[in-house]
Amino acid sequence: MADEAKKFLLRLGPHVFDELRRWAEQDMRSINGQIEWLLRQALRERLGRDPDDAPAKKKKA
């Protein structure tokens, strides 16, 4: 059960939602799929790795 997707409420302004919907349609994704794709892209950029990969363990000095 650890791999079960987490659910949460997300509030967006109507203009942001409309733009996100248009973008998702262009990419042939659901709005949920588009949001997840965007978040994963941002995490890859920030972490320098896929967010699903286990983080590297720090070596003790």
N, C-alpha and C positions, 0 to 999 in steps of 0.2 A: 503493500500500500504506500510505500514511501515515494513511488513514482507517480502518484495520483496528482493530477493538475489541481492547483489551488484556485479557488474562486474568490473574487472580491469585487466590490462596487467601484466603478470609476465614473466620475462626473466630468463631463466635457461641455464647454460652451457650444452653442448651436453652430457657430461658424467653423470651429475646429472640427466638430463632428462631421459636418457636411464635406469639408475638404478631405478629411480622413476617409469618408465613405467613397468619394470620387476616386481617390488614390487607390483604395482597395479594389474598386471595380476595374480600374485600368490594369492592375496587377493580377486580376482574377482571383482575389482573396476575399474572405469574409473580413468584416471590420475587426473581429477578434484576432484573426490570423494576421492582419496587417499590423495591429498593435504589437503582437508577440514578435513578429519579424523585426519591427523597428527597435523594440527593446533589446532583442538579441544582437542586432547590429551595433547598438550603442555599447552593450556589454563587451562584445568582442573588441571593439575599439579601446575601451577603457582598460580591460583586463589583459589584452594582448593574447587571448585564447578564447576558445569556445566556452560559453558559460556552463555547459553541461560537463565539461572536463573537470576532473578533480584538481584543485589548486596544488601547486608544487609545495612540498613541505620545506620549511625553512631549516637550514643547517645550524646547529648550535655552535657558537664560537668557542 
